[in-house]
Amino acid sequence: MADETERKRLVLDYFERVNAGDVDGICKMFAPQARVEDPVGTGPVVGEEAIRAYFQRVVEEFGTQDTPGTLTGSQDDQHVAVGLRATIRNPQDPAGGRLAVNVTSVFRFDASGLIEEMRAYWGATDVAPVDGA
């Protein structure tokens, strides 16, 4: 079981891999039947193939870059929550403008230190054009 410090390190590793566009590295961090729901309310992506396809899109279509804030642990030895700023390509802007998204993500880890679930909370009012983009 990963302790709280290790879980926080794993979350930072996750963001480093996202920012590097390392889909293989990201996918290795997830348990085989993991769930990703981004944003919460749109339904989960479940399992290895679906998660790989999701992260291919995150990297290739959206060019996601995440800047995490303070990581917060939990008393249950499973969760880490973090507020972050994601910048993504605006899929509706042919000129390649970027959007900033205010996100709170909650990660749940299994006993072996793999991510079992990642839920990203953000709504329409949490998205804005990046200045100068």
Disulfide bonds with the S-S distance in Angstrom:
none
